[in-house]
Amino acid sequence: MDRTLYLNENKGLTVFRDGPSIWIKEEGRAGRRIPARLIGRVVIIGNLRFEAGVITLFTDNDIPVTFINHRGDAAAVAMPYNHHLPRHYEEQKVFLETEENTDRFKRWVYAKRREAQIRVVNRLSKGVARSFAYKGFREKDYQKFIEEFKPAGAVRGEYWRVASGIASNLFREMTIACIVKADLDPHPGIIYRRHNFGFALDLCRALEAEIDLQCIQFLKNARGKDFLVNSSAGWVISKEGMRDIIHRYENRRKQLHEMVERLIDDIFELMRELRR
């Protein structure tokens, strides 16, 4: 699995293009050269100095680049440009051809969403997971369960929003990369219809519970540490906090990547069924 390159805000950090590679130079340290072919995804956090050629190097190699800030907001996504539509674009349109097909896709997403939710509940409380599996549960039952793990109060609620923003953007970035590599179009959503990256958002919705788990674990570990700081822009995740949330995400990324790949495999199977 290709690595994700994280470039975190650092006044002494500069990034240059060096042929088919990038050259990263940090003040007081030796520079390092990374070939683009070894990079699968790029996340740029905060403000950095780099040449425009760095972005085109990534996009020329079909590597999406996500820009986010320390509040968890996605500033932009740079995508490979190709005037040709993705190879499976026409096949994807099957989900929007009839109301029945659209409903079929939505039922599939929500079935996968429930599976992800029960996995996360099982990680957090095996007793509640057994109760859910035996009695069944609704979306509001899952949300009520997750609320118990969220910080209380308006300020602490902001902690959750910021942490969720970072985790969601990291997960969305990986999902977009998987979709692009599968020659699917990340934009034509079914649930998130007419949204930018709507199809990626549809898949992210199926696995949204994994974002909840990342946030719960991060905020639990953040207690007593300066992982969240109050700035002029509001609450933000500090550099130490960013390292923690990225490290936690990377430890889980292989499993998350496999989950997204299985969803994409199911998408192809579903498209074949609806075309018959």
Residue pairs with C-beta under 8 A, 6 or more apart in sequence:
1 40
1 253
1 254
1 257
2 38
2 39
2 40
2 41
3 38
3 39
3 40
4 39
4 40
4 41
4 42
4 43
4 173
4 174
4 250
4 253
5 34
5 39
5 41
5 42
5 43
6 43
6 45
6 246
7 13
7 15
7 24
7 42
7 43
7 44
7 45
7 48
7 50
8 45
8 46
8 239
8 242
8 243
9 45
9 46
9 47
9 48
9 70
9 239
10 26
10 48
11 27
12 26
12 27
12 28
13 24
13 25
13 26
13 27
13 48
13 49
14 24
14 25
14 48
14 49
14 50
15 22
15 23
15 24
15 25
15 48
15 49
15 50
15 51
15 54
16 22
16 23
16 25
16 50
16 51
16 53
16 54
17 23
17 51
17 53
17 54
17 56
17 57
18 33
20 35
20 36
20 37
20 57
21 33
21 34
21 35
21 36
22 33
22 34
22 36
22 54
22 57
23 31
23 32
23 33
24 31
24 32
24 33
24 34
25 31
36 57
36 58
36 61
36 63
37 61
39 58
39 61
39 63
40 63
40 177
41 63
41 64
41 66
41 173
41 174
41 177
42 58
42 63
42 64
42 65
42 66
43 65
43 66
43 68
43 169
43 170
43 173
44 65
44 66
44 67
44 68
45 68
45 69
45 70
45 242
46 69
46 70
55 65
55 78
58 64
58 65
58 78
59 65
59 78
59 79
59 80
59 81
60 80
61 80
62 80
62 180
62 181
63 80
63 177
64 77
64 78
64 79
64 80
64 173
64 176
64 177
64 180
65 77
65 78
66 74
66 76
66 77
66 169
66 172
66 173
66 176
67 74
67 75
67 76
67 77
67 78
68 74
68 75
68 165
68 166
68 169
69 75
69 236
70 231
70 236
70 237
70 238
70 242
71 162
71 165
71 233
71 234
71 235
71 236
71 237
72 161
72 162
72 163
72 164
72 165
72 166
72 167
72 168
72 169
72 237
73 165
74 165
74 169
74 172
77 173
77 176
77 197
79 176
79 180
79 186
80 180
85 185
86 180
86 183
86 184
86 185
87 183
88 182
88 183
88 184
88 185
88 268
88 271
89 184
89 185
89 188
91 271
91 275
92 184
92 185
92 188
92 199
92 271
93 188
94 101
94 271
94 274
94 275
95 101
95 102
95 104
95 105
95 190
95 271
95 274
96 102
96 188
96 190
96 193
101 274
102 190
104 270
104 274
105 190
105 191
105 202
105 270
106 190
106 191
108 266
108 270
109 190
109 191
109 202
109 203
109 205
109 206
110 206
112 206
112 207
112 263
112 266
113 205
113 206
113 207
113 208
113 209
114 137
116 206
116 207
116 208
116 209
116 210
116 259
117 137
117 142
117 209
118 129
118 132
118 133
118 137
119 209
120 209
120 210
120 212
120 213
121 128
121 129
121 132
121 142
121 145
122 129
123 213
124 145
124 149
124 213
124 216
125 145
128 145
132 141
132 142
142 209
146 212
146 216
149 212
149 216
150 156
150 157
150 160
150 216
151 157
151 159
151 160
151 219
155 235
158 234
158 235
159 219
159 222
159 228
159 235
160 215
160 219
162 228
162 235
162 236
162 237
163 214
163 215
163 218
163 219
163 228
163 237
163 245
164 211
164 212
164 215
166 237
166 242
166 245
167 211
167 214
167 215
167 218
167 245
167 249
168 204
168 211
170 245
170 246
170 249
171 204
171 207
171 210
171 211
171 249
171 256
172 197
172 200
172 201
172 204
174 253
174 256
174 257
174 260
175 200
175 203
175 204
175 260
176 186
176 197
176 200
178 257
178 260
178 261
178 264
179 185
179 186
179 199
179 200
179 203
179 264
180 186
182 264
182 268
184 199
184 264
184 267
185 199
186 197
186 198
186 199
186 200
187 196
187 197
187 198
187 199
188 198
188 199
189 195
189 197
189 198
189 199
189 200
189 201
189 202
190 198
190 199
190 202
191 198
191 201
191 202
191 205
192 198
192 199
192 201
192 202
192 205
195 201
203 260
203 263
203 264
204 211
206 263
207 256
207 259
207 260
207 263
210 252
210 256
210 259
214 245
214 248
214 249
214 252
217 248
218 227
218 241
218 244
218 245
218 248
221 227
221 244
221 248
222 228
222 241
222 244
225 240
225 241
226 238
226 240
226 241
227 237
227 238
227 240
227 241
227 244
228 235
228 236
228 237
228 238
228 241
229 235
229 236
229 238
230 236
237 245
249 256
